[in-house]
């Protein structure tokens, strides 16, 4: 779960360019220059991709890349696919919707491409969990985010506090902070998505071992008495999430995301239940803050800690593009270590290429060991069918603390979605 990317006004103007790009995806009049249509969804990465394109074209004068950055990328890419106008090279957020498209067999199979061997296998595992077409590899993870607990390093150091490695240590830390008059967490609930980072961070531990595969197999029989279900497997996860929110600032239920980031940035709370994406607004308020991230220490064994990470940008290409060689050349350039390092540093993300260096941002450095050791796992909300009102259910639960009510609703909605699907393996 991550907040929607900031969409800039320039995106709208570039939609016009998209139409031009789609029509111009061919060699020029001299037959010497091939034009690639490059579909990308991140408004905040417009300049970074433009720089990549400039460098690529300088080395590859026989290829021109037209960047088409679009605001509602998931809707538009579906439209283009239906009209058989798939762009040559595509970037999308690695979420459940992307997985469904991949399962439809519309994207290229990278299984035999050398560039695949350069990517952290843990990143590709996250994408595989979302969906591929059969045994194919239909996209390449480019940069990853990280979801955990953000903490104020200066405050921890001044108070002589250590990063907790178990759940008991986390609760003890919260109690210590309160005893010293420090609010443990800056949280908010006025926007429903802000409930999801902690649900994903804690729930990931309870979904290991194929939980969602079994849920899909059970289909419309999911319930309190089925082998797996939300009612059966998630009570402790939900109760722990609620426990952490009790250590929030006064009035957190009515606070906005901006309120919570400002509170943390100004030293009004020691931690945030957010992901790496929150650092940008935090540093916009206080550029001098030293902040880092640690994973939710749900397990009682520190060695079992996992970092929840999502593929913020995944790269793919049209299965049947007439410009396969040129598109692959551009993609291989994008994954060159020096290129991906610069992009990831600018976006405060983790590059997927093994051996690529992180920026010296302390937040990124704090999570690097988890990527190096492959101790990462995906966002579990990406496994929940979009027809299920998960975000609203979790937000309501944090208002009323009705654990069984929330979990029963999720199981009931799962059954309804499963009953509408053709096979038990389809989500919705």
C-alpha positions as CSV (number, residue, x, y, z in Angstrom):
1,X,0.0,0.0,0.0
2,X,1.4,3.4,-0.9
3,X,-0.2,6.7,-1.5
4,X,-1.1,7.5,-5.0
5,X,1.7,9.1,-6.9
6,X,1.6,12.9,-7.2
7,X,0.2,13.7,-10.5
8,X,1.4,16.9,-12.1
9,X,-0.3,19.2,-14.5
10,X,2.2,18.2,-17.1
11,X,0.7,14.7,-17.2
12,X,-2.5,16.0,-18.8
13,X,-0.6,17.7,-21.5
14,X,1.4,14.6,-22.2
15,X,-1.7,12.5,-22.8
16,X,-1.9,14.3,-26.1
17,X,1.6,13.1,-26.6
18,X,0.5,9.6,-25.9
19,X,-1.8,9.6,-28.9
20,X,1.0,10.9,-31.0
21,X,3.4,8.4,-29.6
22,X,1.1,5.5,-30.3
23,X,0.8,6.5,-33.9
24,X,4.5,7.2,-34.4
25,X,5.8,3.9,-33.2
26,X,7.6,3.1,-36.4
27,X,10.7,4.0,-38.3
28,X,11.0,7.4,-39.7
29,X,10.9,8.3,-43.4
30,X,14.5,7.4,-43.9
31,X,14.0,4.0,-42.2
32,X,17.0,4.6,-40.0
33,X,15.5,5.6,-36.7
34,X,13.0,3.5,-34.7
35,X,10.6,5.3,-32.4
36,X,9.6,3.6,-29.2
37,X,6.5,4.4,-27.2
38,X,7.5,4.5,-23.5
39,X,4.4,4.4,-21.2
40,X,5.2,5.5,-17.7
41,X,3.0,6.4,-14.7
42,X,5.0,8.4,-12.2
43,X,4.6,12.1,-12.6
44,X,7.3,12.7,-10.0
45,X,9.7,10.7,-12.2
46,X,9.1,12.6,-15.4
47,X,12.5,14.4,-15.4
48,X,14.4,11.3,-14.2
49,X,13.1,9.2,-17.1
50,X,13.7,12.1,-19.5
51,X,17.4,12.1,-18.4
52,X,17.6,8.4,-18.9
53,X,16.1,8.8,-22.4
54,X,18.6,11.5,-23.3
55,X,21.5,9.4,-22.2
56,X,20.2,6.3,-24.0
57,X,19.5,8.2,-27.3
58,X,23.0,9.7,-27.1
59,X,24.4,6.1,-27.1
60,X,21.8,4.7,-29.5
61,X,21.2,7.3,-32.3
62,X,19.1,4.8,-34.2
63,X,16.4,4.8,-31.5
64,X,14.1,7.6,-30.4
65,X,12.1,7.1,-27.2
66,X,8.9,9.1,-26.7
67,X,7.9,9.3,-23.0
68,X,4.2,9.3,-22.3
69,X,3.5,9.9,-18.7
70,X,-0.1,9.4,-17.8
71,X,-2.1,10.1,-14.7
72,X,-4.7,7.2,-14.7
73,X,-2.2,4.6,-16.0
74,X,-4.1,1.5,-14.9
75,X,-7.3,2.6,-16.8
76,X,-5.5,3.8,-19.8
77,X,-3.3,0.7,-20.2
78,X,-6.4,-1.5,-20.1
79,X,-7.9,0.6,-22.9
80,X,-4.8,0.4,-25.0
81,X,-4.6,-3.4,-24.5
82,X,-8.2,-3.8,-25.6
83,X,-7.5,-1.7,-28.7
84,X,-4.4,-3.8,-29.4
85,X,-2.3,-0.6,-29.1
86,X,0.1,-1.8,-26.4
87,X,3.1,0.6,-25.9
88,X,6.5,-0.8,-26.7
89,X,7.9,-0.3,-23.2
90,X,5.7,0.0,-20.1
91,X,6.2,0.9,-16.5
92,X,3.5,0.3,-13.9
93,X,3.2,0.0,-10.2
94,X,3.6,-3.6,-9.1
95,X,0.2,-4.2,-7.5
96,X,-2.6,-6.6,-7.8
97,X,-4.1,-5.0,-10.9
98,X,-0.8,-5.3,-12.7
99,X,-0.7,-9.0,-11.7
100,X,-4.1,-9.6,-13.3
101,X,-2.9,-8.0,-16.6
102,X,0.2,-10.2,-16.5
103,X,-1.9,-13.3,-16.0
104,X,-3.8,-12.4,-19.2
105,X,-0.6,-13.0,-21.2
106,X,-0.4,-9.5,-22.8
107,X,3.2,-8.8,-21.8
108,X,6.5,-10.2,-23.0
109,X,8.2,-13.2,-21.4
110,X,11.6,-12.2,-20.0
111,X,12.5,-15.7,-18.9
112,X,15.4,-16.1,-21.2
113,X,16.6,-12.5,-21.2
114,X,20.0,-11.9,-19.5
115,X,18.8,-8.8,-17.8
116,X,16.6,-11.0,-15.6
117,X,19.7,-12.5,-14.0
118,X,20.8,-9.1,-12.7
119,X,17.7,-8.6,-10.5
120,X,17.3,-9.4,-6.9
121,X,15.3,-12.7,-6.8
122,X,13.3,-11.5,-3.8
123,X,12.0,-8.6,-6.0
124,X,11.0,-11.0,-8.7
125,X,9.3,-13.3,-6.2
126,X,7.1,-10.4,-5.1
127,X,6.0,-9.9,-8.7
128,X,5.5,-13.6,-9.2
129,X,3.1,-13.6,-6.2
130,X,1.1,-10.9,-7.9
131,X,0.8,-12.9,-11.2
132,X,2.4,-14.0,-14.4
133,X,1.2,-15.8,-17.4
134,X,1.8,-19.4,-16.6
135,X,5.4,-20.0,-15.8
136,X,6.6,-16.9,-17.6
137,X,8.3,-13.8,-16.2
138,X,6.3,-10.9,-17.5
139,X,8.0,-8.0,-15.9
140,X,11.2,-6.8,-14.3
141,X,11.1,-5.1,-10.9
142,X,12.9,-1.7,-11.2
143,X,12.8,0.1,-7.8
144,X,11.3,-1.0,-4.5
145,X,9.8,0.9,-1.6
146,X,9.8,-0.2,2.0
147,X,7.0,-0.3,4.5
148,X,7.9,-0.3,8.2
149,X,8.1,2.0,11.3
150,X,9.9,5.3,10.7
151,X,11.7,6.6,13.7
152,X,13.5,9.8,14.7
153,X,17.1,8.8,15.0
154,X,18.2,11.9,17.0
155,X,15.4,11.4,19.5
156,X,16.2,7.7,20.0
157,X,19.9,8.6,20.5
158,X,19.1,11.5,22.9
159,X,16.8,9.2,25.0
160,X,19.2,6.2,24.9
161,X,16.7,4.0,23.1
162,X,17.4,1.0,20.9
163,X,15.5,-0.2,17.8
164,X,13.1,-2.9,19.0
165,X,13.7,-6.4,17.6
166,X,10.7,-8.2,19.0
167,X,7.0,-7.4,19.7
168,X,7.5,-7.2,23.4
169,X,10.4,-4.8,23.0
170,X,8.3,-2.6,20.7
171,X,5.5,-2.4,23.3
172,X,8.1,-1.7,26.1
173,X,9.6,1.0,24.0
174,X,6.2,2.7,23.6
175,X,5.6,2.5,27.3
176,X,9.0,4.1,28.0
177,X,8.3,6.9,25.6
178,X,4.9,7.6,27.2
179,X,6.5,7.6,30.7
180,X,8.9,10.2,29.5
181,X,6.1,12.4,28.0
182,X,6.9,11.5,24.4
183,X,4.1,10.4,22.0
184,X,5.2,7.1,20.5
185,X,3.4,7.3,17.1
186,X,2.2,10.1,14.9
187,X,-0.8,8.5,13.1
188,X,-3.9,9.6,11.2
189,X,-7.2,8.1,10.1
190,X,-9.1,10.8,8.3
191,X,-7.9,9.2,5.0
192,X,-8.6,5.5,5.0
193,X,-5.4,4.4,3.2
194,X,-3.3,5.5,6.2
195,X,-4.6,2.5,8.1
196,X,-3.1,0.1,5.6
197,X,0.7,0.4,6.0
198,X,0.5,-1.1,9.5
199,X,-2.1,-3.7,8.4
200,X,0.3,-4.8,5.7
201,X,3.4,-4.6,8.0
202,X,1.9,-6.7,10.7
203,X,-0.4,-8.9,8.6
204,X,2.5,-10.1,6.4
205,X,3.7,-12.4,9.2
206,X,0.3,-14.0,9.5
207,X,0.0,-14.6,5.7
208,X,3.2,-16.5,5.3
209,X,3.1,-20.1,4.1
210,X,0.6,-19.7,1.3
211,X,-2.3,-18.1,3.2
212,X,-3.8,-16.4,0.2
213,X,-3.2,-19.4,-2.1
214,X,-5.3,-21.5,0.3
215,X,-7.9,-18.7,0.5
216,X,-8.2,-18.7,-3.3
217,X,-8.5,-22.5,-3.2
218,X,-11.2,-22.5,-0.6
219,X,-13.1,-19.8,-2.6
220,X,-16.7,-19.4,-1.5
221,X,-16.3,-21.7,1.5
222,X,-14.0,-19.4,3.4
223,X,-15.2,-18.8,7.0
224,X,-14.5,-19.2,10.6
225,X,-14.4,-23.0,10.4
226,X,-12.5,-23.4,7.1
227,X,-8.8,-24.4,7.2
228,X,-7.7,-20.8,6.7
229,X,-9.7,-17.6,6.9
230,X,-9.4,-14.0,8.1
231,X,-11.5,-15.0,11.1
232,X,-9.3,-17.9,11.9
233,X,-5.8,-16.5,11.1
234,X,-5.9,-12.7,11.6
235,X,-7.4,-11.9,15.1
236,X,-3.9,-11.4,16.6
237,X,-2.7,-9.3,13.7
238,X,-5.7,-7.0,14.0
239,X,-5.4,-6.7,17.7
240,X,-1.8,-5.9,17.5
241,X,-2.5,-3.2,14.9
242,X,-5.1,-1.7,17.2
243,X,-2.6,-1.9,20.1
244,X,-0.1,0.3,18.3
245,X,-2.7,2.9,17.4
246,X,-3.4,3.3,21.1
247,X,0.0,4.9,21.4
248,X,-0.9,7.6,18.9
249,X,-1.2,11.3,19.6
250,X,-4.5,12.7,21.0
251,X,-7.0,13.2,18.2
252,X,-5.4,10.9,15.7
253,X,-8.7,9.6,14.4
254,X,-9.5,13.0,12.9
255,X,-6.0,13.8,11.9
256,X,-4.9,13.9,8.3
257,X,-1.8,12.4,6.7
258,X,-0.3,15.8,6.5
259,X,-1.0,16.4,10.2
260,X,0.8,13.2,11.2
261,X,3.8,13.9,9.0
262,X,4.1,17.4,10.3
263,X,3.8,16.2,13.9
264,X,6.6,13.6,13.4
265,X,8.8,16.0,11.4
266,X,8.6,18.6,14.2
267,X,9.5,16.1,16.9
268,X,6.0,15.7,18.3
269,X,6.2,11.9,18.1
270,X,9.0,9.4,18.0
271,X,7.8,7.1,15.2
272,X,5.3,6.8,12.3
273,X,3.5,3.7,11.0
274,X,4.3,4.5,7.4
275,X,6.6,3.6,4.6
276,X,9.5,5.2,2.9
277,X,7.3,7.3,0.8
278,X,6.5,9.4,3.9
279,X,10.0,10.7,4.2
280,X,9.6,13.1,1.4
281,X,6.7,15.1,3.1
282,X,8.5,14.7,6.4
283,X,11.7,16.3,5.0
284,X,9.6,19.0,3.3
285,X,8.7,20.1,6.8
286,X,12.0,19.5,8.4
287,X,14.9,18.9,6.0
288,X,17.3,18.4,8.9
289,X,15.5,15.5,10.5
290,X,17.4,12.2,10.7
291,X,15.0,9.4,10.1
292,X,15.3,5.7,9.4
293,X,13.1,2.6,9.2
294,X,12.9,-0.7,10.9
295,X,10.5,-3.6,10.0
296,X,7.5,-4.4,12.2
297,X,9.1,-6.7,14.8
298,X,6.1,-9.1,15.0
299,X,8.0,-12.3,15.6
300,X,9.6,-13.1,19.0
301,X,12.7,-14.2,17.2
302,X,14.7,-11.2,15.8
303,X,16.0,-13.4,13.0
304,X,12.5,-13.8,11.7
305,X,11.9,-10.1,11.1
306,X,10.8,-9.3,7.5
307,X,10.6,-6.1,5.6
308,X,7.5,-5.5,3.6
309,X,8.4,-4.1,0.3
310,X,6.5,-3.3,-2.9
311,X,7.7,-3.0,-6.4
312,X,7.1,0.7,-6.9
313,X,8.0,0.5,-10.6
314,X,8.0,-2.6,-12.7
315,X,9.1,-2.6,-16.3
316,X,7.6,-4.7,-19.1
317,X,7.0,-4.5,-22.8
318,X,4.4,-5.5,-25.3
319,X,4.4,-9.2,-26.0
320,X,4.2,-8.7,-29.8
321,X,5.9,-5.3,-30.2
322,X,7.4,-4.9,-33.7
323,X,10.4,-3.3,-32.1
324,X,11.5,-6.1,-29.8
325,X,15.2,-5.6,-30.3
326,X,15.1,-1.9,-29.8
327,X,12.8,-2.2,-26.7
328,X,15.0,-4.7,-25.1
329,X,18.0,-2.5,-25.8
330,X,16.3,0.4,-24.0
331,X,15.3,-1.8,-21.0
332,X,18.8,-3.2,-20.7
333,X,20.1,0.4,-20.6
334,X,17.5,1.2,-17.8
335,X,18.8,-1.6,-15.7
336,X,22.5,-0.7,-16.1
337,X,23.8,-0.2,-12.5
338,X,24.8,3.4,-12.9
339,X,21.5,4.3,-14.5
340,X,19.3,2.6,-12.0
341,X,21.3,3.9,-9.1
342,X,20.8,7.5,-10.1
343,X,17.1,7.0,-10.6
344,X,16.6,5.2,-7.3
345,X,18.5,7.8,-5.4
346,X,16.4,10.6,-6.9
347,X,13.2,8.7,-6.0
348,X,14.4,7.6,-2.5
349,X,13.8,4.0,-3.5
350,X,15.8,0.7,-3.5
351,X,17.3,-0.4,-6.9
352,X,16.4,-3.9,-7.9
353,X,19.7,-4.8,-9.6
354,X,22.0,-6.9,-7.4
355,X,25.1,-4.9,-6.5
356,X,23.7,-1.6,-7.4
357,X,24.5,0.9,-4.6
358,X,22.0,2.7,-2.4
359,X,22.2,6.4,-1.9
360,X,23.6,7.5,1.5
361,X,20.2,8.4,2.8
362,X,20.1,6.9,6.3
363,X,16.6,5.6,5.8
364,X,17.7,3.5,2.8
365,X,20.8,2.4,4.6
366,X,18.7,1.1,7.5
367,X,16.7,-1.2,5.3
368,X,19.5,-2.4,3.0
369,X,20.4,-5.5,5.0
370,X,16.9,-6.9,4.5
371,X,17.2,-6.6,0.8
372,X,20.7,-8.0,0.8
373,X,19.6,-11.0,2.8
374,X,16.4,-11.5,0.8
375,X,14.3,-10.9,4.0
376,X,11.5,-9.1,2.1
377,X,7.9,-9.9,1.4
378,X,5.2,-8.2,-0.5
379,X,2.1,-6.1,0.4
380,X,-0.6,-8.5,1.4
381,X,-3.4,-6.1,0.4
382,X,-2.3,-6.7,-3.2
383,X,-3.5,-10.3,-2.7
384,X,-7.0,-9.2,-1.7
385,X,-9.5,-8.7,-4.6
386,X,-10.2,-5.1,-5.3
387,X,-13.9,-5.8,-5.0
388,X,-13.5,-6.4,-1.3
389,X,-13.7,-3.1,0.7
390,X,-10.6,-3.9,2.6
391,X,-9.4,-0.4,3.3
392,X,-12.7,0.8,4.6
393,X,-13.0,-2.3,6.8
394,X,-9.6,-1.8,8.4
395,X,-10.2,1.9,8.9
396,X,-13.6,1.2,10.6
397,X,-12.0,-1.5,12.8
398,X,-9.5,1.1,14.1
399,X,-12.5,3.3,15.0
400,X,-14.7,0.6,16.7
401,X,-12.2,-2.1,17.7
402,X,-14.6,-4.8,16.6
403,X,-12.1,-7.5,15.6
404,X,-14.6,-10.3,14.9
405,X,-16.9,-7.9,13.0
406,X,-14.1,-6.8,10.7
407,X,-12.7,-10.2,10.0
408,X,-16.2,-11.7,9.5
409,X,-16.9,-9.0,7.0
410,X,-13.7,-9.7,5.1
411,X,-14.5,-13.5,4.9
412,X,-18.0,-12.7,3.8
413,X,-16.8,-10.4,1.1
414,X,-14.3,-13.0,0.0
415,X,-17.0,-15.6,-0.4
416,X,-19.1,-13.3,-2.4
417,X,-16.3,-12.4,-4.8
418,X,-15.3,-16.1,-5.1
419,X,-18.8,-17.1,-5.9
420,X,-18.8,-14.6,-8.8
421,X,-15.6,-15.8,-10.3
422,X,-15.3,-18.5,-13.0
423,X,-12.6,-20.4,-11.2
424,X,-11.4,-20.3,-7.7
425,X,-8.0,-18.9,-8.8
426,X,-9.4,-15.7,-10.2
427,X,-9.6,-12.8,-7.9
428,X,-12.5,-10.8,-9.3
